[in-house]
């Protein structure tokens, strides 16, 4: 006898900005593992434009949880500064939680979230979306057992294109250029055959803002690891073609991850290129974690950002205006 297909889990999206509209909603529809049951948007949301006119909108997560006590899960898509409180609230209400990257504003917040998830016996998933590319996994496989002599991250994009008018990203706790830069660090920590340590950094902060608009990092493999030097250049003011690359020199050749981790070349020859399906992978992973009563929270990318802020030199640069 054929077993009936389980009903999709119900999910509420908390924070309905660009990333929720452009990535989460299509991925939920494509995978069919969750049903979007609600949206939380403090200022309201034009769901009709996203083809979601029948989905209820709530002004707060607390209002949503009270109205929908049977909700299975939530996806936290707000700016980082408020994710901790919302995640704890959802866990205590018995919901499984997916958190957009970065999962918290500080390392202490992240540790406390892990404790809250354990106390609630619910799944907590910190979704480093850039890892969910086949080219990233293939690079990790190729680097296993290799000696990495040097890796160079170049992650440069136009903040006016990707975060138009979003002042939160330059406010304290908003991460600035580390908001996209942490994507590169999430790939780096996934693919390297050993850990790295931040040795120094330079962080350039606009005179009228709180967080960096550009940064450079110099890292080294931890003592005894098979990793040499690693550099990173992050920039939020690149117009025209956007650059998201990691070039890796090993004892046996060169690997180039480009286009945000969706394409891999080996010694200059294209080896793998697939369409961006990161968020579909995220929701498949989230569903599997819930089924297995497991969690997935990796603090390493956030630790590298925190370390860069601790050891880095802070420089004031030109004021930024939209």
GINORRA-V933310 format. One record per backbone hydrogen bond with DSSP energy under -0.5 kcal/mol. NH is the residue of the N-H (numbers start at 1). CO is the residue of the C=O. E is the energy in kcal/mol with one decimal. If there is no record, write none. Layout:
BEGIN
NH/CO/E
NH/CO/E
END
This chain:
BEGIN
9/33/-2.2
11/35/-2.4
12/73/-2.0
13/38/-2.2
14/12/-0.5
14/75/-2.9
15/13/-0.7
15/40/-2.7
17/15/-0.5
21/17/-2.4
22/18/-3.1
23/19/-2.0
24/19/-1.6
25/20/-2.5
27/23/-1.9
28/24/-2.6
29/25/-2.0
30/26/-2.5
31/27/-2.2
32/28/-1.7
35/9/-3.2
36/34/-0.5
37/11/-3.0
37/35/-0.7
38/11/-1.0
39/56/-2.0
40/13/-3.0
41/39/-0.6
41/58/-2.6
44/41/-2.5
47/45/-1.8
49/46/-0.8
50/46/-0.6
50/47/-0.7
51/48/-1.6
52/47/-3.1
55/52/-2.1
56/37/-0.6
58/39/-2.9
64/60/-1.8
65/61/-3.0
66/62/-2.0
67/63/-1.9
68/64/-2.3
71/68/-1.8
72/10/-0.6
73/10/-1.8
74/96/-2.4
75/12/-2.5
76/74/-0.5
76/98/-3.1
77/14/-3.1
77/75/-0.8
82/79/-1.3
83/80/-1.5
84/80/-0.5
86/82/-1.5
87/83/-2.8
88/84/-2.5
89/85/-2.2
90/86/-2.3
91/87/-2.6
92/88/-2.6
93/89/-1.0
94/91/-2.0
95/90/-2.3
96/72/-2.1
97/123/-2.9
98/74/-2.4
99/125/-2.9
100/76/-2.4
110/106/-1.7
111/107/-2.3
112/108/-2.3
113/109/-1.9
114/110/-2.0
115/111/-1.8
116/112/-2.3
117/113/-2.5
118/114/-2.1
119/115/-2.5
120/116/-2.0
121/117/-0.9
121/118/-0.5
122/117/-1.7
125/97/-2.6
126/124/-0.5
126/296/-2.7
127/99/-2.2
127/125/-0.9
128/126/-1.1
129/127/-1.4
131/128/-1.7
132/129/-1.8
133/131/-1.4
137/133/-1.8
138/134/-2.4
139/135/-2.0
140/136/-2.4
141/137/-2.2
142/138/-2.2
143/139/-1.9
144/140/-1.1
146/143/-2.4
148/146/-0.6
148/226/-3.0
149/147/-0.8
149/249/-2.1
150/249/-1.6
151/229/-1.8
152/247/-2.6
153/231/-3.0
154/245/-2.6
155/233/-2.7
156/154/-0.5
156/243/-3.2
157/235/-2.5
159/157/-0.7
159/236/-2.5
161/158/-1.1
162/158/-2.0
163/159/-2.5
166/163/-2.0
167/165/-1.5
169/166/-1.4
170/167/-1.6
171/168/-1.0
174/171/-2.6
176/169/-2.0
177/212/-2.7
178/175/-2.3
179/176/-2.2
181/177/-2.2
182/178/-2.2
183/180/-1.6
184/180/-0.9
185/181/-1.7
186/182/-2.0
187/183/-1.8
188/184/-2.7
189/185/-2.4
190/186/-0.8
190/187/-0.6
191/187/-2.1
192/188/-2.1
197/220/-3.1
199/197/-0.5
199/218/-2.8
200/218/-1.5
202/216/-2.4
203/313/-2.9
204/202/-0.5
204/214/-2.8
205/203/-0.6
205/315/-3.2
206/211/-0.6
207/317/-1.6
209/206/-2.0
210/170/-2.6
211/170/-1.0
213/204/-3.2
214/204/-1.2
215/234/-2.3
216/202/-2.0
217/232/-2.3
218/200/-2.7
219/230/-3.7
220/197/-2.2
221/228/-2.4
222/195/-2.5
225/222/-2.5
228/148/-2.5
229/149/-1.8
230/219/-2.5
231/151/-2.4
232/217/-2.0
233/153/-1.9
234/215/-3.3
235/155/-1.7
236/213/-2.1
238/157/-1.5
239/237/-0.6
243/156/-2.9
244/242/-0.5
245/154/-2.8
246/257/-2.6
247/152/-2.5
248/255/-3.3
249/150/-3.3
250/248/-0.5
250/253/-3.4
251/147/-1.5
253/250/-0.7
255/248/-2.7
256/265/-2.4
257/246/-2.8
258/256/-0.6
258/263/-2.3
260/244/-2.1
261/258/-1.2
262/258/-1.0
262/259/-0.7
263/258/-1.8
264/272/-2.9
265/256/-2.0
266/269/-2.8
267/254/-3.3
267/265/-0.5
269/266/-1.8
270/268/-0.5
271/264/-3.2
272/264/-1.8
274/262/-1.7
277/275/-0.6
281/277/-1.8
282/278/-2.0
283/279/-2.1
284/280/-1.9
285/281/-2.3
286/282/-2.7
287/283/-2.1
288/284/-2.1
289/285/-2.6
290/286/-2.2
291/287/-2.2
292/288/-2.0
293/290/-1.3
294/289/-2.7
296/124/-2.4
299/297/-0.6
303/299/-2.4
304/300/-2.0
305/301/-1.7
306/302/-2.5
307/303/-2.6
308/304/-2.3
309/305/-1.9
310/306/-1.6
311/307/-2.5
312/308/-1.6
313/201/-2.8
315/203/-3.1
317/205/-2.4
END
